[in-house]
């Protein structure tokens, strides 16, 4: 039997009793190697079949093994409620859509409004699917509060890369790198999708589910889509901004005029409509790009942080 020195025993006890410093809303991704990118090619002519401008897979080349330090990443996409707290505290502009759906209206302002004004707000902004002219003030306030509470849990969308970067910095965090995002999604076994290697539209919000308005579900609604590390919604719901410029991976010799054009990378696939429900967009290695000043109705983000 090996007997440990006294100091080693003390260190072992400290390690065993030290509290987990990972915030409950974040996941610790351990240091180590993972598979990034792919060597796939479009042998089925999917680009032409789907009418895609960008060739599939080529910007993911070559598949490689990447080593990362440990880091933290948000368990869920940043929600409307979290982002609203940021806009108020930092006096940062709200997403435009909030002015169109009533989400930016303060509860106090609604309380002070008369019933006729509330009926108009409920109809034109909240777009309640009821005959608002037949409802009294308490009922209108209750229905609008219920909708606001529901929207609190939706991932924030319609934000630029610059907005996402500002939010993360305000929280003393940062946007994840492409490599960090992909490792969080693929796990140590290099899964094709966060849940495994077989496409399954039943476990994610790909936009085909008409249960949710605008194709976006509250964060964490699809637990069976979580990654091996326990990170939710890395496929579907909203596309996610990451920190990186859109550039070729080391060793990629495929010409691409978008590389180095100042665009930023988007990951994960969104709950939009049309071709966005194609499985290739929800692969953990898939890359998209956009102008950092652009917004999208199904584009959001999550934050990361260096592990301490």
C-alpha positions as CSV (number, residue, x, y, z in Angstrom):
1,X,0.0,0.0,0.0
2,X,1.3,3.4,-0.9
3,X,1.4,5.9,2.0
4,X,1.0,9.6,0.9
5,X,3.1,12.3,2.6
6,X,1.3,14.6,5.0
7,X,1.2,17.6,2.7
8,X,-0.1,15.4,-0.1
9,X,-2.9,14.3,2.1
10,X,-3.8,17.9,3.0
11,X,-3.8,18.8,-0.7
12,X,-6.1,15.8,-1.5
13,X,-8.5,16.8,1.3
14,X,-8.6,20.4,0.0
15,X,-9.3,19.2,-3.5
16,X,-12.1,16.9,-2.4
17,X,-13.8,19.5,-0.3
18,X,-13.2,22.6,-2.4
19,X,-16.5,24.0,-3.6
20,X,-17.4,23.9,-7.3
21,X,-16.9,27.5,-8.5
22,X,-18.7,27.0,-11.8
23,X,-21.7,29.4,-11.8
24,X,-25.0,27.4,-12.1
25,X,-25.9,29.1,-15.4
26,X,-22.6,28.0,-17.0
27,X,-20.9,24.7,-17.8
28,X,-17.2,23.9,-17.4
29,X,-15.6,22.5,-20.5
30,X,-12.5,20.6,-19.5
31,X,-9.1,21.2,-21.1
32,X,-8.0,18.8,-23.8
33,X,-8.2,17.7,-27.4
34,X,-11.3,17.5,-29.6
35,X,-12.2,17.0,-33.3
36,X,-12.9,20.3,-35.2
37,X,-14.1,20.8,-38.7
38,X,-14.8,18.0,-41.3
39,X,-13.5,16.6,-44.5
40,X,-17.0,16.1,-45.9
41,X,-17.8,16.9,-49.6
42,X,-21.2,17.4,-51.3
43,X,-21.3,14.1,-53.3
44,X,-25.1,14.3,-53.5
45,X,-25.4,17.6,-55.2
46,X,-27.3,19.1,-52.2
47,X,-26.1,22.7,-53.0
48,X,-27.9,22.6,-56.3
49,X,-30.9,20.7,-55.0
50,X,-31.5,23.2,-52.2
51,X,-30.5,26.3,-54.2
52,X,-27.7,27.2,-51.8
53,X,-25.3,30.0,-52.7
54,X,-22.5,28.8,-50.5
55,X,-21.1,25.3,-51.1
56,X,-21.7,22.9,-48.3
57,X,-18.8,21.7,-46.0
58,X,-15.8,23.3,-47.8
59,X,-15.3,26.0,-45.3
60,X,-15.0,23.3,-42.6
61,X,-11.9,21.7,-44.2
62,X,-9.7,20.2,-43.0
63,X,-10.8,18.1,-40.1
64,X,-8.2,18.5,-37.4
65,X,-7.5,17.9,-33.7
66,X,-7.4,21.0,-31.6
67,X,-6.3,21.4,-28.0
68,X,-8.0,24.0,-25.8
69,X,-7.6,25.2,-22.2
70,X,-10.6,24.7,-20.0
71,X,-13.3,27.3,-20.2
72,X,-16.8,28.1,-19.1
73,X,-19.8,28.5,-21.5
74,X,-23.4,29.6,-20.8
75,X,-25.7,26.6,-20.3
76,X,-28.4,28.3,-22.3
77,X,-28.7,31.0,-25.0
78,X,-29.0,34.5,-23.5
79,X,-32.6,35.2,-22.8
80,X,-34.8,38.3,-23.4
81,X,-35.0,38.8,-19.7
82,X,-31.2,38.8,-19.2
83,X,-30.7,41.1,-22.2
84,X,-33.4,43.5,-21.0
85,X,-31.6,43.9,-17.6
86,X,-28.5,44.7,-19.6
87,X,-30.2,47.3,-21.8
88,X,-31.6,49.1,-18.7
89,X,-28.4,48.9,-16.7
90,X,-26.0,49.8,-19.5
91,X,-28.5,52.1,-21.4
92,X,-27.9,50.0,-24.5
93,X,-30.3,50.1,-27.4
94,X,-33.1,47.5,-27.4
95,X,-33.7,45.1,-30.3
96,X,-36.0,46.7,-32.8
97,X,-38.6,43.9,-32.5
98,X,-39.3,44.8,-28.9
99,X,-40.9,48.1,-30.0
100,X,-43.1,46.1,-32.3
101,X,-44.4,43.4,-30.0
102,X,-44.9,45.3,-26.7
103,X,-42.0,43.7,-24.9
104,X,-40.4,47.0,-24.2
105,X,-43.5,48.5,-22.4
106,X,-43.0,48.8,-18.7
107,X,-45.5,47.2,-16.4
108,X,-46.1,50.5,-14.6
109,X,-47.0,52.3,-17.9
110,X,-49.5,49.6,-18.7
111,X,-51.1,49.9,-15.2
112,X,-51.5,53.6,-15.7
113,X,-53.2,53.2,-19.1
114,X,-56.9,53.3,-19.5
115,X,-58.9,50.4,-20.8
116,X,-59.2,51.8,-24.3
117,X,-55.5,52.3,-24.7
118,X,-54.9,48.8,-23.3
119,X,-57.2,47.3,-25.8
120,X,-55.3,49.0,-28.6
121,X,-51.9,48.0,-27.2
122,X,-53.0,44.4,-26.7
123,X,-54.3,44.2,-30.2
124,X,-51.7,46.1,-32.2
125,X,-48.5,45.4,-30.2
126,X,-49.0,42.2,-28.2
127,X,-51.2,40.8,-30.9
128,X,-53.3,38.8,-28.5
129,X,-55.5,36.3,-30.3
130,X,-58.7,37.4,-28.6
131,X,-61.4,40.0,-29.1
132,X,-59.7,42.7,-27.0
133,X,-62.8,45.0,-27.2
134,X,-64.7,42.6,-24.9
135,X,-62.0,42.4,-22.2
136,X,-61.8,44.6,-19.1
137,X,-58.6,46.1,-17.8
138,X,-57.6,43.4,-15.2
139,X,-58.0,40.7,-17.9
140,X,-56.0,42.7,-20.4
141,X,-53.2,43.3,-17.9
142,X,-53.2,39.6,-17.0
143,X,-52.9,38.4,-20.6
144,X,-50.2,40.9,-21.4
145,X,-48.3,39.9,-18.3
146,X,-48.5,36.3,-19.2
147,X,-47.1,37.0,-22.7
148,X,-44.3,39.1,-21.2
149,X,-43.3,36.3,-18.8
150,X,-43.3,33.9,-21.7
151,X,-41.1,36.2,-23.8
152,X,-38.7,36.6,-20.9
153,X,-37.6,33.0,-21.4
154,X,-37.1,33.3,-25.2
155,X,-33.6,33.7,-26.4
156,X,-32.9,37.3,-27.4
157,X,-32.8,37.7,-31.1
158,X,-32.4,40.5,-33.6
159,X,-29.0,41.6,-32.1
160,X,-25.9,42.4,-34.0
161,X,-22.5,40.9,-33.2
162,X,-21.6,44.2,-31.7
163,X,-24.6,44.0,-29.3
164,X,-23.7,40.4,-28.3
165,X,-20.1,41.4,-27.7
166,X,-21.2,44.4,-25.6
167,X,-23.5,42.2,-23.5
168,X,-20.8,39.6,-22.8
169,X,-18.3,42.3,-21.8
170,X,-20.8,43.9,-19.5
171,X,-21.2,40.6,-17.7
172,X,-17.4,40.2,-17.4
173,X,-17.6,37.5,-20.0
174,X,-16.9,37.2,-23.7
175,X,-18.2,35.6,-26.8
176,X,-17.0,32.0,-27.3
177,X,-14.4,31.3,-30.0
178,X,-15.4,29.0,-32.8
179,X,-13.3,26.3,-31.4
180,X,-14.8,26.6,-27.9
181,X,-18.3,26.6,-29.3
182,X,-17.7,23.5,-31.4
183,X,-16.0,21.6,-28.6
184,X,-19.0,22.4,-26.4
185,X,-21.3,21.0,-29.0
186,X,-19.3,17.9,-30.2
187,X,-17.8,16.6,-27.0
188,X,-14.7,14.4,-26.8
189,X,-16.1,11.9,-29.4
190,X,-16.6,14.5,-32.1
191,X,-20.4,14.0,-32.6
192,X,-22.0,15.2,-35.8
193,X,-24.8,16.8,-33.8
194,X,-24.8,17.7,-30.1
195,X,-26.8,14.5,-29.2
196,X,-25.0,12.1,-31.5
197,X,-24.3,11.2,-35.1
198,X,-27.8,10.7,-36.4
199,X,-30.1,13.5,-37.5
200,X,-33.2,13.7,-35.4
201,X,-35.6,16.7,-36.0
202,X,-37.7,15.6,-33.0
203,X,-35.1,16.6,-30.4
204,X,-34.5,20.2,-31.5
205,X,-36.3,23.4,-32.6
206,X,-35.5,23.5,-36.3
207,X,-38.4,25.8,-37.0
208,X,-40.7,23.0,-38.2
209,X,-42.5,23.0,-34.9
210,X,-45.5,25.4,-35.3
211,X,-46.1,25.5,-31.5
212,X,-43.8,28.5,-31.1
213,X,-44.5,31.9,-32.6
214,X,-41.7,33.0,-35.0
215,X,-40.2,29.6,-34.7
216,X,-38.3,30.3,-31.4
217,X,-38.8,28.4,-28.2
218,X,-37.9,29.3,-24.6
219,X,-34.3,28.4,-23.8
220,X,-33.9,24.8,-22.6
221,X,-37.2,23.5,-24.0
222,X,-35.4,20.6,-25.8
223,X,-33.4,18.7,-23.2
224,X,-32.7,15.8,-25.5
225,X,-30.7,18.1,-27.8
226,X,-28.1,19.0,-25.1
227,X,-24.5,18.3,-25.8
228,X,-22.3,15.7,-24.0
229,X,-21.2,18.5,-21.6
230,X,-24.8,19.5,-20.8
231,X,-25.0,22.6,-23.0
232,X,-28.5,23.3,-24.4
233,X,-29.7,24.5,-27.8
234,X,-26.4,24.3,-29.6
235,X,-28.4,23.1,-32.5
236,X,-31.5,25.0,-33.4
237,X,-33.6,27.7,-31.8
238,X,-31.4,30.7,-32.8
239,X,-28.1,31.0,-34.7
240,X,-25.4,32.1,-32.3
241,X,-22.7,34.7,-32.9
242,X,-19.2,33.7,-31.9
243,X,-16.1,35.8,-31.5
244,X,-14.1,34.9,-34.7
245,X,-13.8,36.6,-38.0
246,X,-14.8,34.3,-40.9
247,X,-11.5,32.9,-42.1
248,X,-10.2,29.7,-43.4
249,X,-8.9,27.0,-41.0
250,X,-5.2,26.3,-41.2
251,X,-4.6,24.1,-44.2
252,X,-7.8,25.1,-46.0
253,X,-6.9,26.0,-49.6
254,X,-10.4,26.3,-51.0
255,X,-11.0,29.8,-52.5
256,X,-13.7,31.7,-50.8
257,X,-14.3,35.4,-51.4
258,X,-16.0,35.8,-48.0
259,X,-12.9,34.7,-46.1
260,X,-11.3,37.8,-44.5
261,X,-14.1,40.1,-45.6
262,X,-14.8,41.4,-42.1
263,X,-17.7,39.1,-41.5
264,X,-18.2,37.2,-38.2
265,X,-19.1,33.6,-37.7
266,X,-22.6,32.2,-36.8
267,X,-23.1,28.7,-35.4
268,X,-25.8,26.2,-34.6
269,X,-28.7,26.8,-37.0
270,X,-31.9,28.7,-36.2
271,X,-35.6,28.1,-35.9
272,X,-36.3,30.0,-39.1
273,X,-38.2,28.7,-42.1
274,X,-37.5,27.2,-45.5
275,X,-34.0,25.8,-46.1
276,X,-32.9,26.5,-42.5
277,X,-34.7,23.2,-41.5
278,X,-32.1,21.3,-43.6
279,X,-30.1,19.0,-41.3
280,X,-26.8,20.2,-42.7
281,X,-27.3,23.6,-41.1
282,X,-27.6,22.1,-37.6
283,X,-24.4,20.1,-37.7
284,X,-21.9,21.1,-35.0
285,X,-19.1,21.7,-37.6
286,X,-21.3,23.9,-39.9
287,X,-20.3,27.5,-40.3
288,X,-22.2,30.6,-41.5
289,X,-21.2,34.2,-41.6
290,X,-22.7,37.7,-41.5
291,X,-21.8,41.3,-41.3
292,X,-21.3,42.1,-37.5
293,X,-23.7,45.0,-37.9
294,X,-26.5,42.8,-39.3
295,X,-29.4,41.4,-37.3
296,X,-31.7,38.4,-37.9
297,X,-35.0,37.3,-36.4
298,X,-33.5,34.0,-35.3
299,X,-29.9,35.2,-34.5
300,X,-28.8,35.4,-30.9
301,X,-25.8,34.3,-28.8
302,X,-24.4,32.9,-25.6
303,X,-21.3,33.9,-23.6
304,X,-18.1,32.2,-22.5
305,X,-15.5,32.9,-19.8
306,X,-12.0,31.8,-19.0
307,X,-11.9,29.1,-16.3
308,X,-10.3,30.3,-13.1
